[in-house]
Amino acid sequence: MNKTIIAALLAAGAGAASAQTNVTIYGIVDAGLVRESGGVANYTKITSGVGSASRIGFRGTEDLGGGMSALFTLETGVKIDTGEVDTAGTIFNRQAFVGLKTNVGTVTLGRQYTPWHQALAQVADPFGTGYAGTSKNQFPDSGTNVRTSNTIIYSAPVTMGVSADVAYSVGEQAGSSSAGRQFGGSIGYSNGPLNVRLAYNNKNSDVAAAPGVTAVNRDIGTNTLLAANYDFKVVKAYIAYGVDKGFNSAPLGNANNPFGGVKPTPSTDGNEILLGLSAPVGTGTLLASVMRKDDKTSFNQDSRAWGVGYLYPLSKRTNLYTAYGRIHNKNGAGYTVANNTEAGTGDKAFNLGVRHTF
């Protein structure tokens, strides 16, 4: 009798557990020694998130039946060097969204990455926007070009290698449906060794009139990126071309005049090109890229950059890394050698660290 009751209770518990959300805890712990030079001052420091921003996150799914499932992600950034949250006064500042997945696509709502950034990180850059060779050294991968709040994203099902995403971020300014809004999208194709993606970003930086606030009207800022990579087995080749136009389309990563003198001016009309590679060397991976920024404004603040790095795996989850990046600025341009979480302070930087995923 008692055995029958216990068995029934266990069966009921198993049924309830199967209906619950499947939650995964994940994260990255990344810290390295960073040496920056060439700016007003030189720095040697321990930095969190050199290759990938250190983080802890929770993601979950629930099968709702009929081919539909619910999903969510909550992800916060942390500073391994100090133990602090990486953005003061926030929680789950990296990603925070909930959505539904069906046979006709996925819709998510909340704070999310832009399709433009995803194309840069996933397709264009052999460094994955990390380390001293990051594409952030020339491409405008900062601020709301990276992620946006109050965002709706629709992702179509991948069909015959074709993928597509559309994003819309609500400005949420009273009295205006356009002030502060941002939208964009991407379309990609992946087949065997080939990956190609075209992405677009449109940013409205207007300020709507409000009590005590004067309305501000600005040009629309746009970013267009065409990226591709091809895996030749002995080497994986990367190429990317970006075009930026309008107000705040290409904000400088470090806007604090890192080189002194006349403060650099962010470009409102320019383009970037990247050529890169990754290749197995020994038991690790060699990374390298060269980039050029062409500023088409009257300031003509062009820039060139290159970077090289090496990732050495200690296990499937842990690797050592080293990287070096260099920038050559013209006509007072203010581009700095960054890493995944810091904009950098000079035109040269060296990294040496360890990265663990869980």
C-alpha positions as CSV (number, residue, x, y, z in Angstrom):
1,M,0.0,0.0,0.0
2,N,2.7,2.5,1.1
3,K,4.8,1.5,-2.0
4,T,1.8,2.2,-4.3
5,I,1.2,5.7,-2.8
6,I,5.0,6.6,-3.0
7,A,5.1,5.4,-6.6
8,A,2.0,7.5,-7.5
9,L,3.5,10.6,-5.8
10,L,6.8,10.1,-7.7
11,A,4.9,9.8,-11.0
12,A,2.9,12.9,-10.3
13,G,6.1,14.8,-9.4
14,A,7.8,13.7,-12.6
15,G,4.8,14.8,-14.7
16,A,4.9,18.3,-13.0
17,A,8.7,18.6,-13.5
18,S,8.3,17.8,-17.2
19,A,5.9,20.7,-17.6
20,Q,8.1,23.2,-15.8
21,T,10.5,25.6,-17.5
22,N,13.8,24.1,-18.4
23,V,16.3,26.7,-16.9
24,T,20.1,26.8,-17.6
25,I,22.6,28.8,-15.7
26,Y,25.6,29.9,-17.9
27,G,28.4,32.4,-17.9
28,I,31.9,33.5,-18.8
29,V,34.7,34.4,-16.5
30,D,37.4,36.3,-18.3
31,A,40.3,38.3,-16.9
32,G,43.6,39.5,-18.3
33,L,46.6,41.7,-18.0
34,V,46.2,44.7,-20.3
35,R,49.0,47.2,-21.2
36,E,47.8,50.3,-23.1
37,S,50.2,53.0,-24.5
38,G,50.4,55.8,-27.0
39,G,47.8,58.0,-25.4
40,V,48.1,60.9,-22.9
41,A,49.0,58.3,-20.2
42,N,50.1,54.6,-20.3
43,Y,48.3,52.0,-18.3
44,T,49.0,48.5,-17.0
45,K,46.0,46.9,-15.4
46,I,44.0,43.8,-14.7
47,T,40.8,43.9,-16.8
48,S,37.7,41.9,-16.8
49,G,36.3,40.7,-20.1
50,V,39.2,41.2,-22.4
51,G,38.1,38.5,-24.9
52,S,34.4,38.2,-23.8
53,A,32.6,40.2,-21.3
54,S,32.4,38.3,-18.0
55,R,28.8,37.5,-17.2
56,I,26.3,35.2,-15.5
57,G,23.0,34.4,-17.1
58,F,19.8,32.4,-16.9
59,R,17.9,31.1,-20.0
60,G,14.9,28.9,-20.1
61,T,12.3,27.3,-22.4
62,E,8.9,25.8,-21.8
63,D,7.0,23.6,-24.3
64,L,3.5,25.0,-24.7
65,G,2.4,22.4,-27.1
66,G,1.3,22.7,-30.7
67,G,4.8,23.6,-31.9
68,M,4.9,26.6,-29.6
69,S,7.4,27.3,-26.8
70,A,8.1,30.2,-24.4
71,L,11.6,31.4,-23.8
72,F,13.5,33.9,-21.8
73,T,17.0,35.2,-21.1
74,L,18.3,37.2,-18.1
75,E,22.0,38.1,-18.3
76,T,24.1,40.5,-16.2
77,G,27.7,41.6,-16.6
78,V,30.3,41.4,-13.8
79,K,33.8,42.8,-13.3
80,I,36.0,40.0,-12.3
81,D,38.8,42.4,-11.2
82,T,36.6,44.0,-8.6
83,G,33.5,41.8,-8.2
84,E,31.2,44.6,-9.1
85,V,28.3,44.7,-11.6
86,D,29.8,46.1,-14.8
87,T,27.2,48.9,-15.1
88,A,26.3,50.6,-11.8
89,G,22.7,50.8,-10.9
90,T,21.6,48.0,-13.3
91,I,20.8,44.3,-13.2
92,F,20.5,42.1,-16.2
93,N,21.9,45.0,-18.2
94,R,23.3,42.8,-21.0
95,Q,20.2,40.9,-22.0
96,A,16.7,40.7,-20.6
97,F,13.9,39.4,-22.8
98,V,11.0,37.0,-23.0
99,G,9.3,35.6,-26.1
100,L,7.5,32.9,-28.0
101,K,8.9,30.5,-30.6
102,T,6.6,28.9,-33.2
103,N,6.9,27.2,-36.6
104,V,6.7,30.6,-38.3
105,G,9.4,32.3,-36.3
106,T,10.4,33.7,-32.9
107,V,9.3,37.0,-31.3
108,T,11.2,38.4,-28.3
109,L,10.6,41.5,-26.3
110,G,13.1,43.3,-24.0
111,R,16.7,44.4,-24.0
112,Q,18.6,42.7,-26.8
113,Y,21.5,42.8,-29.3
114,T,21.0,44.6,-32.5
115,P,21.1,42.6,-35.8
116,W,23.9,44.9,-36.9
117,H,26.1,44.0,-33.9
118,Q,25.3,40.3,-34.3
119,A,26.5,40.4,-38.0
120,L,29.7,42.1,-36.9
121,A,30.4,39.7,-34.0
122,Q,29.3,36.4,-35.5
123,V,30.3,36.8,-39.2
124,A,32.7,39.7,-39.8
125,D,35.3,39.6,-37.0
126,P,37.7,36.8,-36.4
127,F,38.2,38.2,-32.9
128,G,34.5,38.1,-32.2
129,T,34.7,41.8,-31.2
130,G,37.1,40.9,-28.4
131,Y,40.8,41.2,-27.5
132,A,43.2,43.9,-28.8
133,G,42.4,43.0,-32.4
134,T,38.7,43.7,-32.0
135,S,36.7,45.3,-34.9
136,K,35.6,47.9,-32.3
137,N,39.0,49.6,-33.1
138,Q,37.5,50.9,-36.3
139,F,33.8,49.9,-36.6
140,P,31.2,51.8,-34.4
141,D,30.4,48.9,-32.2
142,S,29.3,50.8,-29.0
143,G,26.3,52.2,-27.3
144,T,22.9,51.4,-28.9
145,N,24.7,50.1,-32.0
146,V,25.4,47.0,-29.8
147,R,22.1,46.5,-27.8
148,T,18.9,48.4,-27.2
149,S,16.1,48.4,-24.6
150,N,12.4,48.3,-25.3
151,T,13.0,46.1,-28.3
152,I,10.9,43.7,-30.3
153,I,12.8,41.2,-32.5
154,Y,11.3,38.8,-35.0
155,S,13.6,36.0,-36.2
156,A,12.4,33.9,-39.2
157,P,13.0,30.2,-39.3
158,V,16.2,29.2,-41.1
159,T,15.1,28.0,-44.6
160,M,17.6,26.4,-47.0
161,G,20.4,28.3,-45.2
162,V,18.7,31.7,-45.3
163,S,18.1,33.5,-42.0
164,A,16.5,36.9,-41.3
165,D,15.9,39.2,-38.3
166,V,13.9,42.4,-37.9
167,A,14.3,44.6,-34.8
168,Y,12.3,47.7,-33.6
169,S,13.1,49.7,-30.5
170,V,10.4,52.0,-29.1
171,G,11.7,55.5,-28.2
172,E,9.1,55.9,-25.4
173,Q,9.1,59.7,-25.5
174,A,5.7,61.3,-24.8
175,G,4.3,63.2,-27.7
176,S,6.4,61.6,-30.4
177,S,6.3,58.2,-32.0
178,S,9.7,58.6,-33.7
179,A,12.0,60.4,-31.2
180,G,14.5,58.0,-29.8
181,R,13.4,55.0,-31.8
182,Q,15.7,52.6,-33.5
183,F,15.1,49.8,-36.0
184,G,17.1,47.5,-38.2
185,G,17.4,44.0,-39.6
186,S,19.6,41.5,-41.3
187,I,19.5,38.7,-43.9
188,G,22.0,36.0,-44.0
189,Y,23.0,32.8,-45.9
190,S,25.0,29.9,-44.5
191,N,25.9,26.8,-46.4
192,G,28.8,24.6,-45.4
193,P,32.0,26.7,-45.2
194,L,30.3,29.9,-46.4
195,N,28.6,32.5,-44.2
196,V,27.3,35.9,-45.6
197,R,25.2,38.5,-43.8
198,L,23.8,41.9,-44.7
199,A,22.7,44.1,-41.8
200,Y,21.2,47.6,-41.4
201,N,20.7,49.9,-38.4
202,N,18.6,53.1,-38.3
203,K,18.9,55.4,-35.2
204,N,16.7,58.4,-34.4
205,S,18.4,60.7,-31.8
206,D,15.7,63.3,-31.6
207,V,14.4,64.6,-28.3
208,A,10.7,65.2,-28.0
209,A,9.4,68.4,-26.4
210,A,8.3,68.1,-22.7
211,P,7.8,70.4,-19.7
212,G,11.2,71.9,-19.1
213,V,12.7,70.1,-22.1
214,T,13.3,71.8,-25.5
215,A,12.8,69.6,-28.6
216,V,15.9,68.7,-30.5
217,N,15.8,67.5,-34.1
218,R,18.8,65.7,-35.6
219,D,19.8,63.7,-38.7
220,I,19.0,60.0,-38.8
221,G,22.1,57.9,-38.2
222,T,22.4,54.7,-40.3
223,N,24.8,51.8,-40.4
224,T,25.0,49.2,-43.2
225,L,27.3,46.2,-42.9
226,L,28.1,43.4,-45.4
227,A,30.1,40.6,-43.9
228,A,31.3,37.2,-45.0
229,N,33.6,34.4,-44.0
230,Y,34.7,31.2,-45.7
231,D,36.3,28.2,-44.0
232,F,39.1,26.8,-46.2
233,K,39.9,24.3,-43.4
234,V,43.6,25.3,-43.3
235,V,42.5,28.9,-42.8
236,K,39.2,30.7,-42.3
237,A,39.0,34.0,-44.2
238,Y,36.9,37.1,-43.2
239,I,35.8,40.2,-45.0
240,A,33.5,43.1,-44.0
241,Y,32.5,46.5,-45.4
242,G,30.6,49.0,-43.4
243,V,29.0,52.4,-44.2
244,D,27.9,54.9,-41.6
245,K,26.0,58.1,-42.2
246,G,24.3,60.7,-40.1
247,F,24.3,62.0,-36.5
248,N,25.7,59.5,-33.9
249,S,26.1,56.8,-36.5
250,A,29.7,56.3,-35.6
251,P,30.4,57.4,-32.0
252,L,34.0,57.2,-30.9
253,G,34.7,54.3,-28.5
254,N,36.7,56.7,-26.2
255,A,35.1,60.2,-26.4
256,N,37.4,61.6,-23.7
257,N,40.1,63.0,-26.0
258,P,42.6,60.2,-25.2
259,F,45.5,61.8,-27.2
260,G,45.2,65.4,-26.0
261,G,45.2,68.4,-28.2
262,V,42.1,69.2,-30.3
263,K,39.3,66.8,-29.4
264,P,38.5,64.3,-32.2
265,T,35.2,64.6,-34.1
266,P,33.1,61.5,-34.6
267,S,32.5,60.8,-38.3
268,T,29.0,61.4,-39.7
269,D,30.0,60.1,-43.2
270,G,32.5,57.3,-43.5
271,N,33.1,53.6,-44.2
272,E,35.3,50.8,-42.8
273,I,36.8,47.7,-44.3
274,L,38.1,44.6,-42.6
275,L,40.2,41.6,-43.8
276,G,40.9,38.9,-41.4
277,L,41.7,35.2,-40.7
278,S,41.7,32.5,-38.2
279,A,43.9,29.4,-38.5
280,P,44.8,26.4,-36.4
281,V,48.4,26.7,-35.3
282,G,49.7,23.9,-33.1
283,T,47.0,23.1,-30.6
284,G,45.6,26.6,-30.6
285,T,44.2,29.2,-33.0
286,L,45.9,32.2,-34.6
287,L,43.8,35.3,-35.2
288,A,44.7,38.3,-37.3
289,S,43.0,41.3,-39.0
290,V,43.7,44.6,-40.8
291,M,41.2,47.4,-40.9
292,R,40.8,50.9,-42.4
293,K,38.5,53.7,-41.5
294,D,37.8,56.3,-44.3
295,D,36.3,59.5,-42.9
296,K,34.6,61.3,-45.8
297,T,33.8,64.5,-43.8
298,S,35.9,67.7,-44.2
299,F,37.9,66.6,-41.1
300,N,39.3,63.6,-43.1
301,Q,40.2,61.8,-39.8
302,D,41.1,58.5,-41.4
303,S,42.6,55.6,-39.4
304,R,44.3,52.2,-40.0
305,A,44.5,49.3,-37.5
306,W,45.8,45.8,-37.3
307,G,45.8,43.1,-34.7
308,V,47.1,39.6,-34.0
309,G,46.2,37.1,-31.3
310,Y,46.6,33.5,-30.2
311,L,44.1,31.3,-28.3
312,Y,45.5,28.2,-26.5
313,P,42.9,25.8,-25.2
314,L,43.6,24.1,-21.8
315,S,40.2,22.3,-22.1
316,K,36.9,22.6,-23.9
317,R,35.9,25.4,-21.5
318,T,39.2,27.1,-20.6
319,N,41.7,28.9,-22.8
320,L,44.7,31.1,-22.4
321,Y,45.0,34.1,-24.8
322,T,47.4,36.8,-25.9
323,A,46.8,39.6,-28.4
324,Y,48.3,42.8,-29.6
325,G,46.7,45.7,-31.5
326,R,48.0,48.9,-33.1
327,I,46.2,51.9,-34.7
328,H,47.6,54.6,-36.9
329,N,45.4,57.8,-36.8
330,K,45.5,60.7,-39.3
331,N,44.5,64.3,-38.9
332,G,43.7,64.1,-35.3
333,A,41.5,61.0,-35.4
334,G,40.8,59.6,-32.0
335,Y,40.5,55.8,-32.5
336,T,41.9,53.7,-29.6
337,V,42.8,50.0,-29.2
338,A,39.9,48.5,-27.4
339,N,39.0,45.0,-26.1
340,N,35.6,43.5,-25.6
341,T,34.6,45.6,-22.6
342,E,36.9,48.7,-22.6
343,A,37.3,51.4,-25.3
344,G,41.1,51.7,-24.7
345,T,43.2,54.8,-24.0
346,G,46.0,54.6,-26.6
347,D,47.0,53.5,-30.1
348,K,48.7,50.3,-28.8
349,A,47.6,47.6,-26.5
350,F,48.8,44.1,-25.3
351,N,46.6,41.4,-23.7
352,L,47.5,38.3,-21.7
353,G,44.8,36.4,-19.9
354,V,42.5,33.4,-19.2
355,R,38.9,32.8,-20.2
356,H,36.5,30.1,-18.8
357,T,33.0,29.4,-19.9
358,F,30.4,27.4,-17.9
